[in-house]
Amino acid sequence: MAEPFDVLAALIRVDRTPDLAVAARSLAAAGVPVFPCEPEGKRPLTRRGFLDATADPGQVAAWWSRTPDANIGLPTGEASGVVVVDVDVHGPVDGRAAWRRAAAAGLVDGAGLLVRTPTGGAHAYFPAAPGAVQRSWQAAGAGVDFRGDGGYIIAPPSCRTIDGTLRRYEIADIAANSVGPVDAARLRDFLGPRPAAPVRSEGAAATVDADRLAAWVASRGEGERNRGLFWAACRLAENGTPPADALDALGPAAAQAGLSEREIATTVRSAYRATTTEAASANRVRGSDQWCSRPAPSPVVSAGRAGL
């Protein structure tokens, strides 16, 4: 795992650097793993997304020589040594009120950096908890996401065009007090109820583990993202998880894989419709385009399906 304070220091150095290629090379030189995302966007440009992140100077230079204005993706969790609380401001959703409540409760005191995002929200950077796995999650109702293991964020000085104006991710505040890990599980519980634990369906080989499904979805590469999300949503639907809870559990992972919010919502809804249709039928249609009735779309998951 990278040293979290080295990562924070490297981000401070590149903040507001006008040349993204220079910033990416500077981060890699400091040992910070990065990968390219679409210019002014969030979608990864490499096949495996954040799983391709590296601090290798040659590889980083090659990526940004091909796309000099690529945004900078930073994997979160053990890969980089930092985790991020994402305070979202988008349409009717405004996570700033939930952030203020969490701050008043003393749950986010250890943030090392506060980065202003192009939409008016914020990314709060914390050191990853040593020796602990902290998976990404989404508290959609509160407007707050957590980017941990199996996730990534867009790092400064990347940019996006919002309402015709080019806006950068830029550091708004640097911690003046002690910096320390965030208790992501406690913060999630504080923000609102967790998704209900999936229940064992009649005749199922094992209870579905939503966290493992989410981690697998997050690792899907281009060409596998929609199908992987569809398959995972089907598994949750078959095990009685409400659609909103499935979206809560799988949404952040699918976003990390590069899917848009609209694609994610549409795919999850389609999976639930397909599962409901199949359950109502006495005989499943075989050989059709319904992915729910097929094996997992990856040999790795097929081999371990009984454990999901």
C-alpha positions in Angstrom: 0.0 0.0 0.0 1.3 3.5 -0.8 2.1 5.8 2.0 -1.1 7.9 2.5 0.8 11.1 3.5 3.0 10.9 0.4 -0.1 10.6 -1.7 -1.7 13.7 0.0 1.5 15.7 -0.4 1.8 14.7 -4.1 -1.8 15.9 -4.7 -1.0 19.2 -3.1 2.0 19.7 -5.4 0.0 19.1 -8.6 -3.1 21.0 -7.5 -4.0 23.6 -10.2 -1.2 22.4 -12.6 -2.6 23.4 -16.0 -1.0 20.5 -17.8 -2.7 17.1 -17.0 0.1 15.1 -18.5 2.7 16.8 -16.4 0.5 16.3 -13.3 0.0 12.6 -14.0 3.8 12.1 -14.5 4.5 14.0 -11.3 2.1 11.8 -9.3 3.6 8.6 -10.7 7.1 9.9 -9.9 5.9 10.3 -6.3 4.8 6.7 -6.2 1.1 7.4 -6.7 -0.7 4.9 -8.9 -2.9 6.6 -11.6 -4.7 5.7 -14.8 -6.3 7.8 -17.6 -10.0 8.6 -17.8 -11.8 10.3 -20.7 -11.1 14.0 -21.1 -13.5 16.1 -18.9 -15.1 12.9 -17.8 -14.9 9.9 -15.5 -15.0 6.9 -17.8 -11.6 4.9 -17.7 -9.7 4.8 -21.0 -8.0 1.5 -20.2 -9.6 -1.9 -20.5 -9.6 -2.7 -16.8 -10.0 0.8 -15.5 -8.7 1.3 -12.0 -7.2 -2.2 -12.0 -4.7 -0.9 -14.5 -3.5 2.0 -12.3 0.3 2.1 -11.9 3.1 4.4 -10.8 5.4 3.1 -13.5 6.7 6.3 -15.1 7.0 4.8 -18.6 3.5 3.5 -18.7 2.0 6.7 -17.4 4.0 8.8 -19.9 2.8 6.5 -22.7 -0.9 6.9 -21.6 -0.8 10.7 -21.5 1.2 11.0 -24.6 -1.7 9.4 -26.4 -4.3 11.5 -24.6 -2.6 14.5 -23.1 -5.9 15.9 -21.8 -7.0 12.7 -20.1 -8.4 13.2 -16.6 -6.4 11.5 -13.8 -8.0 8.4 -12.1 -6.8 7.5 -8.7 -7.6 4.1 -7.2 -8.8 4.2 -3.6 -8.2 1.9 -0.7 -5.2 -0.3 -0.4 -4.0 0.4 -3.9 -3.2 4.1 -3.1 -3.3 4.3 0.7 -6.2 6.8 0.7 -10.0 6.6 0.8 -12.4 9.3 -0.1 -15.8 10.5 1.2 -17.6 11.9 -1.9 -20.1 14.7 -1.0 -22.4 14.9 -4.0 -24.2 17.9 -5.3 -26.3 16.9 -8.3 -29.8 18.0 -9.3 -32.1 17.6 -6.2 -29.4 15.7 -4.3 -27.2 17.8 -2.0 -24.9 15.8 0.3 -23.5 18.9 2.1 -26.2 18.8 4.8 -25.3 15.2 5.6 -21.6 16.1 5.6 -22.3 18.8 8.1 -24.2 16.4 10.4 -21.4 13.9 10.2 -18.8 16.6 11.0 -20.9 17.7 14.0 -20.9 14.1 15.2 -17.1 13.9 14.9 -17.2 11.2 12.2 -15.1 12.9 9.6 -12.5 14.8 11.7 -9.5 13.0 10.2 -9.7 14.3 6.6 -6.3 15.3 5.2 -7.6 17.2 2.1 -10.9 18.6 1.0 -11.1 18.8 -2.8 -13.8 20.9 -4.4 -15.5 19.1 -7.3 -16.7 20.7 -10.5 -20.4 20.2 -9.5 -20.0 22.1 -6.2 -19.5 19.0 -4.0 -16.4 17.8 -2.3 -14.0 14.9 -2.0 -12.6 14.4 1.5 -9.4 12.4 1.5 -8.5 10.2 4.5 -5.6 7.7 5.1 -6.8 4.1 4.5 -7.2 2.1 7.7 -4.1 -0.1 7.9 -4.9 -3.8 7.5 -8.6 -3.3 7.0 -10.7 -3.8 3.9 -13.1 -0.9 3.4 -15.4 -1.4 0.4 -17.0 1.4 -1.6 -20.6 2.2 -0.8 -23.3 4.7 -1.7 -25.8 6.4 0.6 -27.9 7.8 -2.2 -30.6 9.4 0.0 -27.9 11.3 1.9 -25.9 12.3 -1.2 -22.7 10.8 0.1 -20.6 8.0 -1.4 -17.6 6.3 0.0 -14.7 5.3 -2.3 -12.6 2.6 -0.8 -11.3 -0.8 -1.9 -12.6 -1.6 -5.4 -13.1 2.0 -6.3 -11.5 5.2 -7.7 -12.0 8.9 -7.9 -11.0 11.7 -10.3 -8.0 13.5 -8.8 -6.9 17.1 -9.1 -6.1 18.9 -11.4 -8.6 17.1 -13.6 -11.5 19.0 -15.0 -15.1 18.8 -16.3 -17.3 21.1 -18.3 -20.4 22.0 -16.3 -23.0 24.2 -17.9 -20.6 25.3 -20.5 -17.8 26.2 -18.0 -14.6 24.3 -17.6 -14.2 23.6 -13.9 -11.4 21.8 -12.2 -11.1 19.5 -9.2 -9.0 21.7 -6.9 -8.0 21.6 -3.2 -10.2 23.8 -1.1 -8.7 23.0 2.4 -5.7 21.2 3.9 -6.0 19.7 7.4 -4.6 21.9 10.1 -5.2 19.3 12.8 -4.5 15.6 13.2 -5.2 13.4 10.1 -6.5 9.9 10.6 -8.6 7.1 9.1 -12.4 7.4 8.8 -14.7 4.7 10.2 -16.6 4.0 7.0 -19.0 1.5 8.5 -19.9 3.8 11.3 -20.4 6.7 8.9 -22.6 4.6 6.7 -24.8 3.6 9.6 -25.0 7.3 10.7 -26.2 8.4 7.3 -29.1 6.0 7.0 -30.1 2.3 6.9 -27.9 0.0 5.0 -29.3 -2.1 2.2 -31.1 -5.1 3.6 -29.0 -8.3 3.7 -30.0 -10.5 0.8 -31.9 -13.6 2.0 -31.4 -17.2 0.9 -33.8 -18.0 -1.9 -35.6 -21.4 -1.9 -33.3 -24.0 -3.3 -30.3 -21.6 -3.6 -26.9 -23.0 -3.1 -25.8 -20.1 -0.9 -26.7 -16.7 0.3 -25.7 -14.0 -2.1 -23.0 -11.7 -0.7 -23.7 -8.1 -1.9 -20.2 -6.9 -1.1 -18.6 -9.6 -3.2 -20.9 -9.0 -6.0 -20.1 -5.2 -5.9 -16.4 -5.9 -5.8 -16.7 -8.1 -8.9 -18.8 -5.6 -10.8 -16.3 -2.9 -10.0 -13.6 -4.9 -11.7 -15.4 -5.4 -15.0 -13.6 -4.0 -18.1 -15.0 -2.4 -21.2 -17.5 -4.7 -22.9 -18.3 -6.5 -19.7 -19.7 -3.7 -17.5 -23.4 -3.7 -18.4 -23.6 -7.5 -18.6 -21.8 -7.9 -15.3 -24.0 -5.4 -13.6 -27.1 -7.1 -15.1 -26.0 -10.5 -13.8 -25.2 -9.2 -10.3 -28.5 -7.4 -10.1 -30.3 -10.6 -11.1 -28.6 -12.5 -8.3 -29.8 -9.9 -5.8 -33.3 -9.9 -7.3 -33.5 -13.7 -7.0 -32.6 -13.4 -3.4 -35.3 -11.0 -2.4 -33.3 -7.7 -2.3 -35.5 -4.7 -3.0 -34.5 -2.8 -6.2 -33.5 0.4 -4.4 -31.2 -1.6 -2.1 -29.6 -3.4 -5.1 -29.0 0.0 -6.7 -27.5 1.2 -3.4 -25.2 -1.9 -3.2 -24.1 -2.1 -6.8 -24.3 1.5 -8.0 -21.0 2.7 -6.7 -19.2 -0.4 -8.1 -20.7 0.0 -11.5 -19.8 3.7 -11.5 -16.2 2.8 -10.7 -16.3 0.4 -13.7 -17.2 3.3 -15.9 -21.0 3.2 -16.3 -23.0 6.4 -16.1 -25.8 6.9 -13.5 -28.4 6.5 -16.2 -26.9 3.2 -17.5 -26.7 1.8 -14.0 -30.3 2.6 -13.2 -31.6 1.3 -16.5 -29.6 -1.9 -16.2 -30.7 -2.7 -12.6 -34.4 -2.0 -13.6 -34.0 -4.3 -16.6 -32.5 -7.1 -14.4 -35.4 -6.9 -11.9 -38.0 -6.9 -14.7 -36.3 -9.9 -16.3 -36.1 -11.8 -13.0 -39.7 -11.1 -12.2 -40.8 -12.4 -15.7 -38.7 -15.5 -15.3 -40.0 -16.3 -11.9 -43.6 -16.0 -13.1 -43.0 -18.5 -15.9 -43.2 -22.2 -15.2 -40.3 -22.8 -17.6 -37.4 -20.5 -18.2 -36.6 -19.6 -21.8 -33.3 -21.1 -22.7 -31.1 -19.8 -25.5 -32.7 -16.3 -25.4 -31.0 -13.0 -24.7 -32.0 -13.0 -21.0 -28.8 -13.0 -19.1 -30.3 -13.8 -15.7 -30.8 -17.4 -16.6 -27.3 -17.8 -17.9 -24.1 -18.6 -15.9 -22.0 -15.8 -14.6 -20.3 -13.9 -17.5 -16.8 -14.7 -16.2 -15.1 -18.0 -15.6 -13.7 -16.6 -12.3 -17.2 -16.0 -11.0 -18.6 -19.2 -12.4 -16.1 -21.2 -10.5 -16.9 -19.4 -7.2 -20.7 -18.9 -7.7 -21.6 -21.2 -4.8 -19.8 -18.8 -2.5 -21.6 -15.7 -3.7 
